[in-house]
Amino acid sequence: MRRLIWIVLVLVCSLSVMEGKRVLVTGGAGFLGSHLCERLYEAGNEVICADNLYTGSLRNISHLIGKKGFQFIQHDVEDPFSQDLIVDEVYNLACPASPPHYQRDPIKTLRTNVIGAINVLELAKRSHAKIFQASTSEVYGDPLEHPQKETYWGNVNPDGIRSCYDEGKRCAETLFFDYQRLYGVNIKVGRIFNTYGPKMNADDGRVVSNFIVQALENKPITIYGDGQQTRSFCYVDDLVDVILLLMDSPDGFHGPVNIGNPNEFTVKELALKVLAMTGSTSEIISLPLPLDDPKVRNPDISLARRVLNWEPKFQLEDGLKSTIEYFRASLAKPS
């Protein structure tokens, strides 16, 4: 009887181990990547976080380092992965995502997107792994169609200061779909729209973090142009939800699929909300609009609703509240 109980316990333990997957997250120490690593680890997966720490930070994953089933490797996706590395899933989030960061070294940005895509796809090919590509709404450029559907081919300046990112992501999508067509790699491509939340860098350069940090420090809030350009802001928890749903979607569905919050606000509306929620005395000032900055940005998420049965849950005010609290605590800490 004792032997039978022991055998049953061994089988139960084995099954529980088998439920988890071995998952690689590139860019896993970044803003979005660290949230994704946390969610995947909490779901019982073995998580390998790869990051070159160009814009990512070990602070974002410090609570996971040292835990069984979590591994951090400092690795640049421009370099091939070890032939010994075999995984079940890959989430490719490796690339600076804000203009100040990706424009700092535009050639590196392009190499990260293109060579990096080849390296993660080669890993997925030999591992027979499912792979997610973090594409972007920037593939639509400064859109002439509004809201943007996945069928829209975009309006991108191929030689502008933003093109290292825009065209890099477009090329990465091409590589992903060619690997799917030629080699049968099970790809999932999500076009991420503006995302915000805790763990953003204070110097990120994106509008939400800029406004919150400026407001908390009672510095002028800088609006580029007249502030009437629009954005749609998705809270990070909602975005992680839809990425996981996309990875669990039927194998025949590859995307691309828009993932973001379709509620649209002007940049000036966002600034006024941040001022009201922080109680800041900051004034709003206007600066010239950067070259090729999109005038409108709003995802048509009909495809995500239909195929993934997904709808964002967080209203802008709810997400801003937790993001403001994060920055308030972060800025209060001694550097």
SVG drawing of the C-alpha trace seen along z (x, -y; Angstrom):
<svg xmlns="http://www.w3.org/2000/svg" viewBox="-15 -77 42 79">
<polyline fill="none" stroke="black" stroke-width="0.4" points="0.0,0.0 2.8,-2.4 4.6,-1.6 1.3,-2.3 1.0,-5.7 4.6,-6.5 4.1,-5.7 1.0,-7.9 2.9,-10.8 5.7,-10.4 3.3,-10.4 1.5,-13.5 4.8,-15.3 5.9,-14.4 2.7,-15.6 2.9,-18.9 6.4,-19.4 5.4,-18.6 2.6,-21.2 5.2,-24.0 7.1,-25.1 10.7,-26.2 10.3,-29.7 12.9,-32.3 12.0,-36.0 14.5,-38.3 14.5,-41.8 13.2,-40.3 14.7,-42.9 12.9,-45.7 9.6,-47.4 7.3,-45.0 9.6,-42.0 9.9,-42.0 6.1,-42.0 5.9,-39.1 8.7,-37.1 6.8,-37.6 3.5,-36.3 5.1,-33.4 7.0,-32.4 3.9,-32.7 2.1,-30.3 4.6,-27.6 7.0,-27.9 10.7,-27.7 11.7,-31.2 15.0,-32.2 15.3,-36.0 17.9,-37.2 18.8,-40.9 21.9,-42.9 20.9,-45.6 21.1,-48.3 17.8,-49.8 16.7,-47.0 17.5,-46.8 18.2,-44.0 16.0,-46.0 13.0,-45.0 13.6,-41.3 15.5,-41.4 12.6,-39.6 12.9,-36.7 16.7,-36.3 17.8,-33.4 14.5,-31.6 14.3,-28.0 13.1,-27.9 14.2,-31.4 17.5,-32.2 18.9,-35.5 21.5,-35.5 23.2,-38.7 22.9,-38.2 22.6,-40.4 20.2,-39.0 22.7,-40.1 24.7,-37.1 23.4,-33.6 22.1,-31.5 24.0,-28.4 23.2,-25.3 22.5,-23.6 19.6,-25.9 16.3,-24.2 13.0,-25.9 9.3,-25.4 8.4,-29.1 10.2,-32.3 9.0,-35.8 11.1,-38.3 10.9,-41.7 14.5,-42.7 14.7,-46.3 14.6,-49.8 11.1,-51.0 11.2,-54.8 12.6,-57.3 15.4,-58.7 16.7,-55.2 16.3,-53.7 17.7,-56.8 20.7,-56.9 22.3,-54.2 20.1,-53.7 22.4,-51.1 22.3,-49.0 18.5,-49.3 18.3,-48.0 20.7,-45.2 18.7,-44.2 15.5,-44.1 16.9,-42.2 19.8,-40.1 18.1,-39.6 15.0,-38.3 17.1,-35.8 18.8,-34.5 15.5,-34.0 13.9,-32.4 16.8,-30.0 16.4,-29.0 12.7,-28.5 13.3,-26.5 15.7,-24.0 13.7,-23.8 10.3,-23.4 9.2,-26.2 6.3,-28.6 7.6,-32.2 6.1,-35.6 7.3,-38.8 6.7,-42.1 6.0,-44.2 4.7,-47.7 2.1,-50.2 5.0,-52.1 4.9,-49.8 2.0,-52.0 4.2,-55.2 2.3,-58.4 -1.0,-56.8 -3.3,-58.0 -5.9,-55.5 -7.6,-55.9 -8.1,-53.8 -5.4,-51.4 -6.4,-47.9 -3.9,-45.1 -4.6,-45.2 -3.2,-48.8 0.3,-48.8 1.3,-52.1 2.9,-55.4 6.5,-55.1 9.5,-57.4 12.2,-54.9 15.1,-57.3 13.9,-59.4 15.2,-59.5 12.5,-57.1 13.0,-54.6 15.6,-52.5 12.8,-51.4 9.9,-51.5 11.6,-49.8 13.5,-47.4 10.2,-46.1 8.7,-45.9 11.7,-43.8 11.4,-41.6 7.8,-40.9 8.9,-39.9 11.5,-37.5 8.9,-36.0 6.4,-35.3 9.1,-33.9 10.3,-31.5 6.7,-30.4 6.2,-29.9 9.5,-28.3 10.2,-26.3 6.8,-26.0 7.9,-27.9 4.8,-28.5 4.9,-32.3 2.7,-34.8 3.0,-38.5 1.5,-41.2 1.6,-44.9 1.9,-46.7 0.3,-50.1 1.4,-52.6 1.8,-50.8 2.5,-52.2 2.7,-51.1 5.1,-50.5 8.7,-49.7 8.9,-52.2 12.3,-54.1 12.1,-57.6 14.1,-58.8 12.1,-56.6 11.2,-59.5 7.6,-58.2 4.7,-60.6 3.2,-58.9 6.5,-58.6 7.6,-62.0 4.5,-63.7 4.3,-61.9 8.0,-62.5 7.7,-66.2 4.5,-66.6 5.9,-64.9 9.0,-67.1 6.9,-70.2 8.9,-70.8 7.2,-72.1 5.2,-69.5 6.6,-69.5 4.0,-68.9 5.3,-68.6 3.3,-70.5 -0.2,-71.8 -1.0,-68.7 -3.9,-67.7 -2.1,-64.6 -3.8,-61.4 -2.6,-58.3 -4.3,-55.2 -2.8,-54.0 -2.9,-50.4 -2.0,-49.4 0.7,-46.8 -1.4,-44.1 -3.9,-44.2 -1.1,-43.9 0.5,-40.9 -3.0,-39.3 -3.4,-39.6 0.2,-38.4 -0.5,-35.2 -3.8,-34.8 -2.1,-35.2 0.5,-32.6 -2.3,-30.2 -4.3,-30.8 -4.8,-28.1 -1.6,-27.1 -3.0,-28.3 -3.4,-31.9 -0.2,-33.8 -1.3,-37.4 -0.3,-40.1 -2.8,-41.3 -3.2,-44.8 -2.9,-44.7 -3.6,-47.9 -6.4,-50.0 -8.7,-51.6 -9.7,-54.5 -8.2,-57.5 -6.9,-60.7 -5.1,-63.8 -1.7,-64.4 -3.0,-67.5 -5.8,-65.6 -3.3,-63.2 -1.2,-66.1 -4.3,-67.6 -5.2,-64.2 -1.7,-63.7 -1.7,-67.3 -5.0,-66.7 -4.0,-63.2 -0.6,-64.3 -1.8,-67.7 1.2,-69.2 1.8,-72.9 3.7,-72.3 2.9,-74.5 2.4,-73.1 4.8,-74.3 4.9,-73.6 8.0,-72.5 8.3,-71.8 6.9,-68.5 9.6,-66.0 10.1,-64.8 7.7,-62.0 5.9,-62.0 2.5,-60.3 -0.5,-62.7 -2.9,-60.0 -2.6,-56.5 -5.5,-54.2 -5.8,-50.4 -8.7,-48.7 -8.8,-45.6 -11.7,-43.8 -9.4,-40.9 -8.2,-40.5 -11.8,-40.7 -12.9,-38.0 -10.0,-35.5 -8.7,-36.0 -11.9,-37.1 -9.9,-39.9 -10.9,-43.4 -8.7,-45.7 -10.0,-46.0 -8.1,-49.0 -9.4,-52.6 -6.7,-55.2 -7.3,-56.8 -6.9,-53.4 -3.6,-52.6 -2.3,-56.1 -3.0,-55.9 -0.7,-52.8 1.9,-54.3 2.0,-57.6 2.3,-55.7 5.2,-53.7 7.1,-56.8 6.3,-58.7 8.0,-55.9 10.8,-55.4 11.7,-59.1 11.6,-59.3 14.4,-56.6 18.0,-57.9 19.9,-57.4"/>
</svg>
